[in-house]
């Protein structure tokens, strides 16, 4: 039977959003304005790709649905992603007015509250991962926690954001562009898959394969985002198009043009799929997600 990706994504998204709604601090608890700001951004409509990859990575290893066991870590990855978006949108960074089809956090709550909401979300994410100790042994949880920390900070997402900012208006090399994409976007996507797999008891061979899957699919995802910033529809992607060119950012279309960028995105997806050869049908969600990356309106 052909795997139904849309049904899978919808089902997982609903479970993740229900869990996020339950885990996040309520607006009735002080400081209510901060919690309202947090919930505004985290619960905004989104793909939930990173938490879904946590669930899919765990399933690929376990051979079955083990969502309940890894759900806190899955939600933690979404909180880290939301923190990065809130801060990216601030006037001192990208100064964006819209995200996920609605006004950005600082446009609603002000710069200071948006900054604090992002800070709180980053810390809250690690609280959620630590609370996975209730369902996961420490010898699995601690390596996953360590890798999420690495992927989120100077060696990963934040480091990639810095090089991205420093590269605006510069003639960058292919190596620098790949560094930006691998760290700013790819690191968190990769660790989502790998963390879920570790929590489910992955072998070293499986982890090597899933790291490769994450690296290739993560690069494909960012190339696709670069393309959609040129060719996309704001109503579909939830943010203004053309902002990369306006800020003279380092992107694949800028360096290679649209057609070569499309070719490279497809090539990365092919490599991601190849890395999953040792897995059976339990990894079909991961395969379908990789294909989906380049089946968007590129």
C-alpha positions in Angstrom: 0.0 0.0 0.0 1.3 3.5 -0.9 2.3 5.6 2.1 -0.1 8.5 2.6 2.1 11.4 3.6 -0.6 14.0 4.0 -2.6 11.8 6.3 0.5 11.0 8.3 1.5 14.7 8.6 -2.0 15.7 9.6 -2.2 13.0 12.3 1.2 13.8 13.8 0.7 17.5 13.6 -2.6 17.2 15.6 -0.9 15.1 18.3 2.0 17.5 18.5 -0.1 20.6 18.8 -2.3 19.0 21.5 0.8 18.1 23.4 2.3 21.6 23.0 -0.9 23.1 24.2 -0.7 21.0 27.3 3.0 21.4 28.0 3.3 25.2 27.5 2.7 27.5 30.5 -0.9 28.7 30.7 -1.8 32.4 30.3 -3.5 32.2 33.7 -0.1 31.7 35.4 2.1 34.7 36.1 3.7 36.3 34.1 0.6 35.9 31.9 1.8 38.3 29.2 5.0 36.3 28.7 3.0 33.1 28.5 0.6 34.6 26.0 3.5 35.7 23.9 5.0 32.3 24.0 1.8 30.5 23.1 1.1 33.0 20.3 4.2 32.0 18.4 4.5 28.3 19.3 0.9 27.5 18.5 0.8 29.6 15.3 0.0 27.4 12.3 3.1 25.6 11.1 4.5 22.5 9.4 5.8 21.0 12.7 8.5 19.4 10.7 11.1 19.1 13.4 8.9 17.4 16.0 7.5 15.1 13.3 11.1 14.1 12.4 11.6 13.2 16.1 8.6 10.9 15.9 9.6 9.5 12.5 13.2 8.9 13.6 12.0 7.0 16.6 9.6 4.9 14.5 12.3 4.0 12.0 14.3 2.5 14.8 11.6 0.9 16.9 9.5 -0.4 14.1 6.3 1.0 15.6 4.6 4.1 16.9 6.4 5.3 20.1 5.1 8.9 20.0 4.2 9.0 23.7 7.8 8.0 24.7 9.5 10.8 22.7 6.7 13.5 22.6 8.3 15.8 25.1 11.5 15.9 23.1 9.6 16.4 19.9 7.8 19.4 21.4 11.2 20.7 22.7 12.5 20.8 19.1 9.5 22.9 18.1 10.1 25.3 21.0 13.7 25.7 20.0 12.6 26.4 16.4 10.0 28.9 17.6 12.6 30.7 19.7 14.8 31.1 16.7 11.9 32.5 14.6 10.9 35.0 17.2 14.5 36.3 17.5 15.1 36.1 13.7 12.1 38.4 13.1 13.3 41.1 15.5 14.2 44.6 14.2 17.9 44.0 15.1 17.9 40.8 13.0 15.7 40.4 9.9 13.0 42.9 10.9 10.1 40.9 9.5 6.5 41.8 10.0 4.9 38.5 9.2 5.6 34.9 10.1 3.4 31.8 9.6 0.7 34.0 8.1 0.3 36.3 11.1 2.1 39.3 12.6 5.4 38.5 14.1 5.7 38.3 17.9 7.4 41.7 18.4 4.7 43.4 16.3 2.1 42.2 18.8 4.0 42.1 22.1 6.9 44.5 21.6 10.6 43.9 21.1 11.4 43.3 24.8 8.6 40.7 25.3 9.5 39.0 22.1 13.2 38.7 23.2 12.2 37.3 26.6 9.7 34.9 25.0 12.5 33.5 22.9 14.8 33.3 25.9 12.1 31.4 27.9 11.4 29.0 25.1 15.0 28.0 24.7 15.3 27.1 28.4 11.8 25.5 28.5 12.8 23.2 25.6 15.6 21.7 27.7 13.2 21.3 30.6 10.9 19.2 28.4 13.8 17.0 27.2 14.9 16.4 30.8 11.4 15.5 31.7 11.6 12.6 29.2 13.5 10.8 32.0 10.1 9.5 33.1 9.9 7.4 29.9 13.4 7.0 28.6 16.5 5.6 30.3 19.3 8.1 31.2 21.8 6.4 29.0 19.7 7.4 26.0 18.3 10.7 27.3 21.7 12.3 28.1 23.3 11.7 24.7 20.1 13.1 23.0 20.1 16.1 25.3 23.8 16.8 24.5 23.3 16.6 20.7 20.2 18.9 20.9 22.4 21.4 22.8 25.2 21.3 20.3 22.8 21.7 17.3 21.0 24.7 18.9 24.0 26.8 19.9 27.3 28.1 18.5 28.1 24.8 16.9 24.7 24.7 15.1 21.8 27.0 14.6 23.0 30.1 16.3 26.4 29.8 14.8 24.9 29.5 11.3 22.7 32.5 11.9 25.8 34.6 12.8 27.6 33.6 9.6 24.4 34.3 7.6 24.3 37.8 9.0 28.0 38.4 8.4 27.6 37.2 4.8 24.9 39.7 3.8 26.1 41.8 0.9 29.3 39.7 0.6 30.5 37.5 -2.2 30.5 34.1 -0.4 32.0 30.8 -1.4 30.1 27.6 -1.9 31.7 26.3 1.3 30.5 29.3 3.3 27.0 29.0 1.9 26.9 25.3 2.7 28.2 26.1 6.2 25.3 28.5 6.7 22.7 26.1 5.6 24.1 23.1 7.4 24.2 25.0 10.7 21.4 27.5 10.6 18.8 25.0 9.3 20.3 21.5 8.8 21.7 21.1 12.3 18.2 21.2 14.0 16.6 19.1 11.3 19.3 16.5 11.6 19.3 16.4 15.4 15.5 16.0 15.4 15.8 12.7 13.5 18.8 11.5 15.5 17.4 12.4 18.9 14.2 10.5 18.2 16.3 7.5 17.1 18.6 7.6 20.2 15.6 7.7 22.5 14.2 4.7 20.8 17.5 2.7 21.2 19.2 3.1 17.8 22.4 1.3 17.0 25.5 3.1 15.9 25.0 1.9 12.3 21.5 3.3 12.4 22.6 6.6 13.8 25.3 7.0 11.1 22.6 6.5 8.4 20.2 8.9 10.0 22.8 11.6 10.4 23.4 11.3 6.7 19.7 11.4 6.0 19.3 14.5 8.2 22.3 16.3 6.6 21.2 15.7 3.0 17.4 16.4 3.6 18.3 19.4 5.7 20.3 21.0 2.9 17.6 20.1 0.4 15.1 21.8 2.6 17.1 25.0 2.9 17.8 25.1 -0.8 14.1 24.7 -1.4 13.4 27.6 1.0 15.9 29.7 -0.9 14.0 28.9 -4.1 10.6 29.6 -2.6 11.8 33.0 -1.5 12.2 33.8 -5.2 9.2 31.9 -6.7 6.8 31.3 -3.8 3.5 32.7 -2.8 3.3 34.6 0.5 -0.1 33.2 1.3 1.3 29.6 1.0 4.7 30.1 2.7 3.4 32.4 5.4 6.0 35.1 5.1 7.0 37.8 2.5 8.8 36.6 -0.6 11.9 38.3 -2.0 13.3 39.2 1.4 16.6 37.3 0.8 17.3 39.3 -2.3 16.3 42.5 -0.7 18.8 41.9 2.1 21.4 40.5 -0.3 21.6 37.3 1.6 23.8 34.3 0.6 21.5 31.8 -1.1 21.7 29.0 -3.6 19.8 30.9 -6.3 22.1 33.9 -5.9 25.2 31.7 -6.4 23.9 29.1 -8.9 20.6 30.3 -10.4 17.2 28.7 -10.0 17.7 25.7 -12.3 21.0 24.6 -10.8 19.5 25.1 -7.3 16.6 22.8 -8.2 19.0 20.2 -9.4 21.1 20.4 -6.3 18.0 20.1 -4.1 16.9 16.9 -5.9 20.4 15.5 -5.7 20.4 16.0 -1.9 17.1 14.3 -1.6 18.4 11.3 -3.6 21.3 11.0 -1.2 19.0 11.3 1.8 16.9 8.4 0.4 20.0 6.3 -0.3 21.1 6.7 3.3 17.9 4.9 4.5 18.6 1.7 2.6 19.3 -0.4 5.7 15.8 0.5 7.1 12.6 -1.3 6.3 9.1 0.2 5.8 9.3 1.7 9.3 11.3 4.5 7.7 8.8 5.2 5.1 7.7 8.4 6.8 11.3 9.7 6.5 11.5 8.7 2.9 8.2 10.5 2.1 9.2 13.6 4.0 12.4 13.8 2.0 10.5 13.6 -1.3 8.0 16.2 -0.1 10.8 18.7 0.3 11.3 19.0 -3.4 7.7 18.3 -4.4 6.7 21.8 -3.1 6.2 24.5 -5.7 9.8 24.9 -6.7 
